[in-house]
Amino acid sequence: MGGDVGGSRGRPPKGYKRSDERIREDICDQISDHPDLDASDVEVKVQNGEVVLTGTVRERRFKHQLETLAERISGVTDVRNEIRLYREQQQQGEAKAGGLSSSERSTAGTTGAAAAGTSGGASSIGATSTSETKNNESRRNAS
């Protein structure tokens, strides 16, 4: 185990404290020594011996493995694991919310233009697209 947690290491001399940078390097080296562990989206920060792990991993076991590796490093006093599980469905949902399909873009573009033409507001309530306006005009002309 790490610093104050216990383990098979002896007690350091009075006043000895490992530097945060050295702790961070040891953690990163340990992570790199595990080829099956994908930590490419994980960040390791150390302050006063406290390790903070942030980012995302694709498998829950990676999150727990990273925490266990960090705990075992000499000088670590605590580990805060803020790693989140990457969920492909969430990523697709965020992409869809941010990016529109080509048909949605064309409707949004004309709807936005129609809404902007009325009192300069951003609301598109009651606005119609150009194609809807043309369809309505042709129906009126036909009757």
C-alpha positions in Angstrom: 0.0 0.0 0.0 1.0 3.7 -0.3 2.5 6.1 2.2 0.2 6.4 5.3 -1.9 3.4 4.3 0.8 0.8 5.4 2.6 -1.9 3.5 5.9 -3.7 3.4 8.1 -0.6 3.3 10.1 0.6 6.2 9.5 4.0 7.9 11.3 6.9 6.2 13.7 9.3 8.1 12.1 12.1 10.1 10.9 14.9 7.9 11.2 12.9 4.6 8.5 13.5 2.1 8.4 12.3 -1.5 7.8 15.1 -4.0 4.5 15.3 -5.7 6.2 15.1 -9.1 8.0 11.9 -8.2 4.8 10.4 -6.9 3.1 11.4 -10.2 5.9 9.9 -12.3 5.8 6.6 -10.4 2.0 6.4 -10.9 2.3 7.1 -14.6 5.2 4.6 -14.9 3.0 1.9 -13.2 0.1 2.7 -15.5 2.4 2.4 -18.5 3.6 -0.9 -17.4 0.1 -2.4 -17.8 -0.4 -2.8 -21.6 -4.0 -4.0 -21.1 -4.9 -0.8 -19.2 -6.1 2.1 -21.4 -5.6 5.3 -19.6 -5.2 7.6 -22.6 -8.0 9.9 -21.5 -7.0 10.0 -17.8 -5.1 12.7 -16.0 -3.1 12.2 -12.8 -2.5 15.2 -10.5 -0.8 15.1 -7.1 -0.8 17.7 -4.4 0.7 17.2 -1.0 0.6 13.4 -1.5 -3.1 13.4 -2.5 -3.7 11.9 -5.9 -6.6 13.1 -8.1 -7.5 10.9 -11.0 -9.8 12.5 -13.7 -11.0 11.7 -17.2 -12.8 8.8 -18.7 -12.2 5.1 -19.3 -14.1 2.6 -21.4 -14.3 -0.2 -18.8 -15.2 0.0 -15.1 -12.4 -2.3 -14.2 -9.9 0.3 -15.6 -11.2 2.9 -13.1 -10.7 0.5 -10.2 -7.3 -0.7 -11.4 -6.0 2.9 -11.7 -7.1 3.7 -8.2 -5.4 0.6 -6.8 -2.2 1.4 -8.7 -2.1 4.9 -7.3 -2.7 3.7 -3.7 0.3 1.4 -3.9 2.8 4.2 -4.6 5.0 5.3 -1.8 4.2 8.8 -0.5 0.5 8.6 -1.5 -1.7 9.8 1.4 -5.1 9.6 -0.4 -6.6 8.9 -3.8 -9.6 10.8 -5.2 -11.0 8.8 -8.1 -13.0 11.1 -10.3 -12.7 9.0 -13.4 -16.0 8.5 -15.2 -17.0 5.6 -17.4 -17.1 6.5 -21.0 -20.5 5.6 -22.5 -20.8 5.4 -26.2 -24.5 6.1 -26.1 -23.9 9.4 -24.1 -21.3 10.4 -26.6 -23.7 9.8 -29.5 -26.4 11.7 -27.7 -24.2 14.7 -27.1 -23.0 14.7 -30.7 -26.6 14.5 -32.0 -27.6 17.4 -29.7 -24.7 19.5 -30.9 -24.8 18.5 -34.5 -27.9 18.4 -36.7 -28.6 16.1 -39.6 -28.6 17.6 -43.0 -32.5 17.7 -43.1 -32.5 19.2 -39.6 -29.9 21.8 -40.7 -32.0 22.9 -43.7 -35.2 23.2 -41.6 -33.4 25.0 -38.7 -31.8 27.4 -41.2 -35.0 28.5 -42.8 -36.9 28.4 -39.4 -34.2 30.5 -37.9 -34.4 33.0 -40.8 -38.2 33.2 -40.5 -38.0 33.6 -36.7 -35.3 36.3 -37.1 -37.5 38.2 -39.5 -40.2 38.6 -36.9 -39.3 41.1 -34.2 -35.6 39.9 -34.2 -36.4 37.2 -31.6 -34.7 33.9 -31.3 -37.8 31.9 -30.7 -39.1 29.7 -33.6 -42.5 29.1 -32.2 -45.1 29.5 -35.0 -42.4 30.0 -37.6 -42.7 28.0 -40.8 -40.1 26.8 -43.2 -39.9 28.0 -46.8 -41.2 24.7 -48.1 -44.2 24.8 -45.8 -45.0 28.3 -47.0 -44.8 27.2 -50.6 -47.1 24.3 -49.9 -49.6 26.5 -48.2 -49.6 29.0 -51.1 -50.1 26.2 -53.7 -53.1 24.9 -51.7 -54.6 28.3 -51.5 -54.1 28.9 -55.2 -55.6 25.5 -56.1 -58.8 26.2 -54.2 
